[in-house]
Amino acid sequence: LAAARGLFIQFYLNIDRFTQWFPLATMAAGSKHGFDIDYFDPGYRDFIRHFARRLAMAFYRLDNVSTIVIWEEKIGLDLESRGDRMIVHALFGSEPGRDSFARFLRQRHGRVRRMNKAWGTDYAGFAEAADKILGDFQQGVSRDDPRQHELLEFGLVMLADFARDFVEAYREVDPT
């Protein structure tokens, strides 16, 4: 119908709507987050890659699909400001999510000693830092806590990684 009228299509994919099939995101305290999926769940990542390939098969012959938008409002984390406190409802509190955050911290700082000096902390290792940071932010930390910038940046890195998975799977079917 759109092609017959010379129109282009933008397809919005709300990827957080598959909650009936996948585990909900795990908060740092172990509780479930309500409606968000754990984006680090390997089964979910496989599902999304398969979904991207199927989408490419459906759109392959359509010349007027201009854009596919992977729409997700809170992929990675949900930040809330309450007065002088910053509260992050971490959506990567699962074991694969915490492991990924620990790897991010290791890449960023190289050594635990360097990270502790920058933050004024005394974590024994990156895994401990990942666990405790999620718990601290779930309880709320002061607005000037230097860890918040890296936590937020990790959310962006994770979003880019997730989108890259989708695009690479789509390109397996339609390289254009």
Secondary structure, DSSP 8 states (H G I E B T S, - for coil): -TGGGT--EEEEEEGGG-TTTS-EEE-TTS-EEEEEE-TT-HHHHHHHHHHHHHHHHHHTT-TTEEEEEEE-SSSSEEEEEETTEEEEEES--SHHHHHHHHHHHHHHHSSHHHHHHHHT---SSHHHHHHHHHHHHHH-EETT-THHHHHHHHHHHHHHHHHHHHHHHHHHH---
